Amino acid sequence: MALSRPAAARMRWLTNLRLAGDDPACGEAGWCWRVAIDGDGLIARVRPTPPGSRAAGENWRGDWLSPGGVDLQINGGLGLAFPELSPDDLPRLQALLELLWSDGVDAICPTLVTCAPLALRQSLAVLAEARRRHRPGRCRLLGAHLEGPFLAPERRGAHPAQHLQAPSRAALERLIAGFQGGAEADVALVTLAPELEGGAEVIAALRAADVVVSLGHSGADAAQARRAFAEGVGMLTHSFNAMAGLHHRAPGPVGEALLQGEVALGLIADGVHVDPTMAVLLQRLAPRQVVIVSDALAPYGLADGRHRWDERVLLVEDGSCRLEDGTLAGVTLPLLEGVRRLAGWGGQVSASIAAATLAPRRLLGERRPLEQLLLGRPLADTLRWSTAADGRLNWRRPESVATAPTP
């Protein structure tokens, strides 16, 4: 019987590539990683290339490698609004998860905006069933993101006023009793206004259940935000939006989060919710804190025009969604379009990629270095990023030849 070749000889090597985000050995300009792919197409080794050495293999010429995106704030798509899910919506929900996968998104925290408690609980049950039916080729459903109902009325934005509630442990129990907390369970993230009376006890209960708590739709000033961060709030929901701005005499939640240095800064990088100059400033001040979210609404994946959102009309134009009174409600742009835009505005490609692929995983508890996180993954499930001649950032699955379409 002939002996098989040594395993190393069967490896396919990729050379001269960069890792997006956690790249201390190389930095932004270093093309110093090499990756071995085994016979099953899995990433078997991720190693730095010693300075000055030359490694044989497929030359990536400085392209970046990353896991797929993780969207912590997405409200629906293909006409489905997550707070309105019923069991009959499972086939269309699965189609949406396939669309998200094709758009480079590995996983989402399906976002349930403020709604009636019975509707919220039904949606959580439908999402749990869809999670059980996961299969390859679909984006994974992480625990839900409850954006509300414990929000400041004056900062509610597009959230329906009739379903807002005062925070209390009893109200929280009525909403999510029987559902588990944690990134891979039923509820992963809750946005609330921590300055409201009862906010502290709700934060404590959520943190005890391993749920990430985010400040959003809040009237908190810097001092109130500081207390909230000390109590366990770990994120800002869509920074700058539905909260006090960054002012030289009133730094607000954004200024306090920047000062703390560990609070994740959710950012809708469409250029409308936050001006590109402010988005780039935020990234330069805190590149590892920025977490790009899509905030995509139900018309994601559909054409611009008039769409229904609960009993209201949603007007979609050039990827932006507004209510008929002009209130900005969200977007229909894919998550990775936010990466492209932020990288284009500020030139920080690696940090922009990490903001949608690595930073959200860190917030949800992933602590492994990126090179370890990649080990064992199918190469075809990762993303390869490159810059075109015109400077535009593109991505593709490494086994594919087509770049993602421009929205």
WOMOMO-V925033 format. One record per helix or strand. SS is the DSSP state (alpha for helix, beta for strand). FROM is the first residue (numbers start at 1). LEN is the number of residues. If there is no record, write none. Layout:
ss->{SS;SS}
from->{FROM;FROM}
len->{LEN;LEN}
This chain:
ss->{alpha;beta;beta;beta;beta;beta;beta;beta;beta;alpha;alpha;beta;alpha;beta;beta;alpha;alpha;alpha;beta;beta;alpha;beta;alpha;beta;alpha;beta;alpha;beta;beta;beta;beta;beta;beta;alpha;alpha;alpha;alpha;beta;alpha;beta;beta}
from->{7;12;33;42;58;64;69;76;80;82;87;105;117;140;144;153;161;169;181;187;199;212;222;235;252;264;276;290;296;305;312;320;328;335;349;359;370;378;379;383;393}
len->{4;8;5;7;2;3;6;2;2;3;16;9;16;2;4;3;3;8;1;6;10;4;10;2;9;5;10;4;1;5;6;4;4;12;9;5;5;1;3;5;4}
